[in-house]
Structure formats: C-alpha cells, structure tokens
Amino acid sequence: MQYHDITFLTSAAGMQQWPESELPEVIFAGRSNAGKSSLINALTNRSNAAYVGKTPGKTKLLNFFEVDHKIIFCDAPGYGYAKGGTSAAVSFADLLDPYFENRSSLRGMILVLDIRRIPNDDDLTMVEYARESHLPVIAACVKSDKISRSEQQRSLKRISEALHISSHSTVPCSSLKKEGIEELWSSIQQMIQNHKETV
C-alpha cells in the first residue's frame, strides 16, 4: 500500500489546538534521536514531510499530519534529551496526559526504537501511557539495515521482552533503505481494523 498525500495540519501545545477530525489517529513516540521524523517521511514516501532536525529534542509540540485523507499521524516530542531539567519533564507530561485521556480518535501508538538498543525507562513509560488508555503498541525498530538478519531477530526478541509486547508487534525497518515500510503500514492498518471490530 503506497501513501503519498500528506498534509501538515497543525502544531498543538494544548487541547484547544488539536485538529478536529473523525479520522483514525496514531501517535508516533520515541527518544529524541530515535528517527521518528525520518520514519514518517519514509512511510509517506516524502523526504521532508516531517521535520528532521540536526539537534535532537527541538520539537516540543504535538505535530499533526493528515495522510491520504484516511489517517492522522501525531508526531510527539522526543524524550530523553531534555535540557530543561524537571520543568521540561513536567511540560512533556502536561502535553501528553490530556492527549491520551481525551483524544477519542486515537487508535494506537507507534513506538520508534533503535533496533540496536534495549528499551529504557522512558520507552517503558510511553508503553504504559498506551496501556492505561487500552491502546495497542507497535514497536517500529528502525536502523535495521545496520545489523544482520540474525542480529535483528535477537534484538527484536530482547525488545519485545523488555516492553512486554508480542513479537508480532515488533517491526524491523529502515527509513534509509525503505525496508519494512510496507510491513509497518500493514500493522498500522490492522491496528485500526481491530479497533473497528471491537467498537
């Protein structure tokens, strides 16, 4: 499935700025240097749909994109690179807590991880956000082109065990080589379909 039409909707610091839409929505979360923007660009077959910054942690708002008039991507601020200390952590929670509690169109989370790294406490916190809202999580394990197939399988097993998610919910992918992009799209579509079937 090829997606090409992506439109930036808005950047939101609070509920009053969220875009009004009945389309299903997924949130992309991950460390500041995880490669969320690059993955969104790869998923939409664009080079600059989502901003790719040289300095991790520059995005401090929720950024909303409409894709093919069928789905909304919400790009969350990266975590784990806060230079503002406690105040930065508080603002991050202030941004996300209302979103997960009140965004009725939200269907699931894409947690972007470096396949070569074990998830840390911040990653686990993001998974808990999803679990508390009864949302499915897909771990998009990027930079898969950096390691061999056998290493990928070992890494995916470690990641699924660390996050306490099914191995079927881990998708190895490479934004650079466009590997795993179709598989990730299939997982996103399944996530949305499963929600429809339970409503």
Secondary structure by P-SEA (a helix, b strand, c coil): ccccbbbbcccccccccccccccbbbbbbbcccccaaaaaaaaacccccccccccccccccbbbbbccccbbbbbccccccccccaaaaaaaaaaccccccccccccccbbbbcccccccaaaaaaaaaaaaabbbbbbbccccccccaaaaaaaaaaaaaaaccccccbbbbbcccccaaaaaaaaaaaaaaaaaaac
